[in-house]
Each structure stands twice: as C-alpha cells, then as structure tokens.
Amino acid sequence: MTVEIQSWQSIAKRKQAALEELLPATYRLESVPSPEDQPNVVGYIRQFLSPAELEITEKFSAEALLTRITTGALSATEVAKAFCHRATMAHQLVNCLSEVLFPQALARANELDEYLRTHGEPIGPLHGLPITLKDQFRVEGAETSLGYVAWLGKVETEQSESWVVKALKDMGAVIIAKTNVPTSLMAIETNNNIVGYTTNPYNRCLSSGGSSGGEAALLALRGSILGLGSDVGASIRVPASVTGIVGLKPSHGRLPYLRVANSMEGHETVPSVIGPMAHNISDLRWLTQKVLECSPWMADPKVICLPWQHEMEKVVQKKKMTKRLTFGVLRQDGVVRPHPPIARAINQTVLALEAAGYEVIEFSPPPHSEAFQILWNTFAADGGIDIHRTLEQSGEPPVAQLAVSYGAHLGHLPVGSVNDLWATQQQRYDYQVRYLEYWNSTAKNTRTCLPVDAIIAPVAPTASYKPCEGMYFGYTGVYNVLDFSTVAVPVTQVDAAIDGPVEGYTPVSDLDSAIWQQYIPEMFHDMPVGIQVVCRRLEEEKVLAIAEEVQACLKSSPAK
C-alpha cells in the first residue's frame, strides 16, 4: 500500500480553505480594499453593521454586556451573531483568525438562552459572554497549530482542552474564535505559513505586533469584547500598544497555564504567562477575578494559592485619596531610544500625573541591556532545535520573522550546555536582586520616604513597524525577566505634525540606528501609542488599580 506524502503547501492550503468555508457568506465583505487604498479600517468596518450590531459590539464593557444578556435585554444568540459578523469582516481585512468556531458558538449561545428561559437564572458568571483566544489555547473540537503546519490535523479533545478554557466554558462563556500567531510564537510580528500575516487595523501596511497580534487586531476592530493572550517577552503588551487596547501581563504562577500549548515546552528560566486583553482596564480586572474564583491552584500546581487581594486595592485607593501614589519614569533604556511619539506619550503621562498631584521621579535602574541579554540567552538556549525539528516534520521553511532569530536552518545558533543554562538562571536571579535593591532605594528620593509604587515606561521604541522590521522587545522583556506585573495602557496617537524626527541624533548602537531610521512621521500618523504601568511581582491588583488611575489622569489632563 502506497502512502501519499502531502506537501506542507497543500496542508496549509487546505486549512486556509477550511477557514474560508466557515466564514458565513452573509457576513462577508463583497470586496476587500487594498491596504494602500484603505490603510485604516477601524472606522471603515462600521458601515457594514446594523445599528443593533454596532450597539452590541461597541457600546458596552464586558460586564455591562453580560448584564444585558442575563437580564434578558439581549439574547446570547444575538450577541454571538453580532460578534461573529464583525469577526468575519475583521479577518477579511487584517487576517486575524486561526480557528473559526462560529457554529459551536451559536449552538452554545442557543443552549444558554434556553437555559435562562427555563430556569430564570444564568448558568454561571460569564453566561453568554463571547470570548476569543490566542491560538495556543486548546479548545475541544478545534486544532492548535501555533502556526506550525506539522501541528495541523490533530483535533483537541475534552481531555486535552486547556484548563482555563474549560473553566471559562463552565462559567458560561461562548468561545467564538481563536486568533493568529507567529510560527512558534517566538516573534514580535504575527506571520506564519498557514494563515499568513496579520496587519494592523490602524494601518494595514504595518504590523499588529506579536505574538498575540491576531487577538489584538480582532479586539481593535471590535470583533471581540474580551480575549486571552500570552506573554514571554512582549506578546501581550506590544500588540496591545500598537492597536490601542489594554492588556495585563501578570506574574508567573498567578493564572493557570495547564494544557496551554507552547514551543520549547519545559523551559522555565523566563516562563510564559497568560493574561487578559480587552478594551478597558475594568474588564481586565473582572476576567482575572473570575478565573481566580475558580481556584486554579487546585488543578495547576504552578499556580500560587493567591485569591484576589482586595486589601491591596484598598491601599491604592487610600493613596489615591491622599495623593500619596508615587511613580518612577523610565524615559529610555539605554539600548534603543524611543521614537518621538513614544517620548511624547511618556512625557504626557508624567505631566498628567503631576497635574493630578502625584509625585514622579526619574527611574534609573540596573542596565536593561543585561535583562535583554538574559532573555535572549533563554530563547536561544537550545540553539533552535525545538523550533527547527518541528518545522522539519512538515518540511516548511521558517517565515522571515522567525528566521531572523533562529536561522533558515538548524545550526544558525550554538547549542548551549546545562551549565550555560544554570549560568543564565543565576544571572537572572542576580539581576532581580539588584533591581529590587534599586527600586527600594527610591525611597530616598520621594516625598513619602517610601519606594515608588509603580514605573511608567515605554512599551516599545516604535508605534509598530513594517513587515520584517520588528527588531526590539527590550522595553517589555525586562519585566518578564523580573517577573513583574505590568499593564499596557493607550495614551495617544502619532501626530505627524508634532512628532517630527529629531535632527542630528547620534545613535548608541547599530540596532539603535536601524530602528531610528524606521521612523517616518507620515507613515505612522494616527497610530496608537501606549505605555506600560509596572508594579512588582504578584501585584496584579495594584497594577490594575494604578493603571486605571493613570488613565483617569490622562483623560482629565490638558497636557498633550
């Protein structure tokens, strides 16, 4: 018997066709404009939706929408249909979906509506709420590829489903889709040989970031109200920042990673974490609380038994009332200088905080270049063996965004030894100690005589980038090395009229020079610009509360 060996191209093409077939014909755009003709599609997409669909997908927070569903003002079915419609158009415009789960979602929504009619109460605290997930979350009945052609063909079962996905379903959530990722997840641009490149809704000639780029792009186009991403170096915060949404990178051990797929499984020098992505900080807080209420530490031994810390929130609220919150501002990391709109966003935030009565001091910690080297040593510890062997299973080549780091073939990077790994782990611990010592030392410079409560820092040196030009994730990666709790917060948009290039800039390195030359004000005009609000390890409650206050100060401040 002859066994036909399929090419990776045919396998990928079949998957693309299956995705296309699952997009309802009545929801599709009759024609899709080119990125050059219609670069910004954030407002463009609205013309194809009914007033009722616009209200459902744009008016409410996740909590408010849930209230409308559970009180019967809206049915779970009509809410799911509205988001499926918008997600279909979003995918046609920016290529953001990896799994279309509309049939299952609508069937589940109908079941939930029937349950509410029959019992007069919701099935759980997320009854009927549509949620989307980054591709690496395993969902029963769907595939999980991580952008690898070799991983296609295996359908997840009830036993293989990610623990957090099952928890969301048990609470009544409706999973409508999974979203696109870069091959292996190890890139800050979202591209693979299956779905292709995910572009930015604000400028489809630019990137949506990575590796949660599909999730961020879908949320930015309101094809989702709430999602889950993951982050090991930048993957929630960079996509959130370049698409104008919010995202939480929690500390390791706070949220469950059980049965969430990953590349290089087993490496824990700098562990990946999962976190929520949304349109507002209150929804980040709400979803985090709901997951913690499921006691994930009872199932996942890596999760710390740490229920929601209400007292930590109360401390922040008290400091807000007395204007005793203090901030450190990191304007640049000494490796790559932020582009003008990023620098303006930082300055705007500082001025807004000071106008509200808060103290902001300059923050000059141990060199971030050390953290970036530690992170890269972690990512390259096996010389790319895991990634290349997975690629070899199907014969597919690495996409450019992966090859730039791991090479076109195995052998591009040296393979480290166990002793090398131990040395990296010790370097990380030493760096964490020195960083905390510095943070504590800021008490000498604050009016309260206490260390700063939070850091204000750039998310990235750029407001996105053209395909194959994403180069640097040091501003985010340092906080993975430190395992700090971090929230990405939108601040402003690029304004070509005021964010002109700095004349006579002297770069500090070749990398700095290359990234500085990428800045063309007109190309980035109107792109979202965000910042990071950073607190210490396992301070999710604190960082969310402070990030919300930062947003409030920005909203009320005349500083621009």
QUIMO-V536789 format. One record per run of one state. SS is the DSSP state (helix for helix, strand for strand, loop for the rest). FROM is the first residue (numbers start at 0). TO is the last residue. Records with the same first field share a line. If there is no record, write none. Layout:
BEGIN
SS = FROM-TO, FROM-TO
END
This chain:
BEGIN
loop = 0-6, 22-23, 27-42, 48-49, 58-60, 70-74, 94-95, 100-100, 119-128, 134-135, 137-141, 143-147, 151-153, 155-161, 170-172, 179-181, 185-197, 200-201, 207-211, 220-224, 231-235, 243-244, 249-258, 260-271, 278-279, 292-294, 298-308, 321-324, 330-338, 355-357, 362-366, 379-383, 394-398, 406-416, 445-452, 458-464, 466-472, 482-483, 493-508, 516-519, 524-526, 535-538, 556-559
helix = 7-21, 24-26, 43-47, 50-57, 61-69, 75-93, 101-118, 148-150, 162-169, 182-184, 212-219, 236-242, 280-291, 295-297, 309-320, 339-354, 367-378, 384-393, 399-405, 417-444, 473-481, 509-515, 520-523, 539-555
strand = 96-99, 129-133, 136-136, 142-142, 154-154, 173-178, 198-199, 202-206, 225-230, 245-248, 259-259, 272-277, 325-329, 358-361, 453-457, 465-465, 484-492, 527-534
END
